[in-house]
Amino acid sequence: MQVSHDPLIPVLLDVADRLAFWQREYLGRLIAGTILRDIMTIGFIIFSANKINTLCQLFISLADIQKEKYFRFIIHQFKPINASKKIPPKINYLTHQS
């Protein structure tokens, strides 16, 4: 078997080696980027679910959920405002009489 002493063979092998390296590097980065994106998406979903769960715990009575009766929204009950007491009487500003 005769060995070729073509000076381009080492150059071509070097180029092929570099191409293979960059192909592996690019593929690795692509896979890593995809995995990172998936992890970020999953993390965002978990974060959102936790936030929704927290909001639900704020507005829905957990006791009623456990009893499976109904959802009762937790609303602080204020005394109803009597609007007639809050509205000042009409005043005739010319005579200062109401």
DOBAPA-379234 format. One record per residue (C-alpha): residue in three letters; x negated, y negated, z. Coordinates in steps of 0.02 Angstrom, whole numbers, plus 50000, padded with zeros to 5 digits. Each point is the difference from the previous one (the first is absolute). Layout:
! DOBAPA-379234
ALAXYZ ...
! end
This chain:
! DOBAPA-379234
MET500005000050000 GLN499294983649947 VAL500144985250119 SER500414983649918 HIS498894985550045 ASP501204986849941 PRO499724984250103 LEU501874996250001 ILE500465015750097 PRO499444993450171 VAL500874983549963 LEU501625008949950 LEU499905011150154 ASP499744984650108 VAL501484991249919 ALA501095015550022 ASP499445001350181 ARG500434981850031 LEU501695001849916 ALA500405015250106 PHE499484990450156 TRP501114985149958 GLN501425011449953 ARG499905008550169 GLU499804983250087 TYR501494992549910 LEU501065015450030 GLY499524999850184 ARG500454981750016 LEU501625002949907 ILE500495014450113 ALA499454990450155 GLY500994984849943 THR501535010649968 ILE499845008250170 LEU499744983150082 ARG501524993049911 ASP501045015050054 ILE499394998150180 MET500444981649996 THR501725003949929 ILE500325013350132 GLY499354988150134 PHE501174986249938 ILE501485012150002 ILE499575005550178 PHE499764981850053 SER501674995149922 ALA500885014850079 ASN499294995250170 LYS500584982149977 ILE501745005749948 ASN500055011950148 THR499504985850116 LEU501354988849930 CYS501285013950018 GLN499495002350181 LEU500264981550028 PHE501734999249924 ILE500735017250030 SER500345007750168 LEU498965015850014 ALA501175007150132 ASP501425000549876 ILE498915008049868 GLN499515013750122 LYS501815002850047 GLU500425000049813 LYS501524989250030 TYR499744984949891 PHE498764986449964 ARG500214985550117 PHE499074984349959 ILE499174991850146 ILE500624982349998 HIS499804988950151 GLN501744995050047 PHE500164981750033 LYS501534991950072 PRO501044993049860 ILE499824981349984 ASN501594990450022 ALA499844987949856 SER501334988350065 LYS498924996050151 LYS498474996849895 ILE500804988049876 PRO500094982550070 PRO501694991749991 LYS500304987449863 ILE499584982950062 ASN500604983749931 TYR498394990450007 LEU500874983549981 THR501015001950159 HIS498895013350081 GLN501535010350034 SER500235018349960 
! end
